[in-house]
Amino acid sequence: MTSRGAASSEKLAAQATNTYGPVVTAALAGTPVSQNQYDALLSVAWNSPAAAKKLAERLHAGETLTAADFKASGTVEGKPTP
């Protein structure tokens, strides 16, 4: 990886941690999740913070999420996918 590529990766990681991580963490409100679950929520937050918040709140309420829940949160140009 070039130094420019490494810098870009670091910038993206910082943005994920500092911008979208707090959205997910706040919505989880202390609910324990696996690293994979957290990473999936962070990925959703990158595209739609509101959708990630809803999913995290559902986890906090004790619901079990499925792949279909994550697929339903998908967006294209800010609009839900069919």
Number of C-alpha atoms within 10 A of each C-alpha: 7 7 8 9 10 11 12 12 13 12 12 12 12 13 13 17 13 11 15 21 20 14 19 24 16 13 18 22 12 9 14 11 13 8 9 9 14 17 15 14 25 25 17 23 23 17 17 20 19 15 20 25 21 16 24 27 18 15 19 17 11 10 11 10 13 8 7 8 11 16 13 12 19 16 15 10 7 9 10 13 11 8
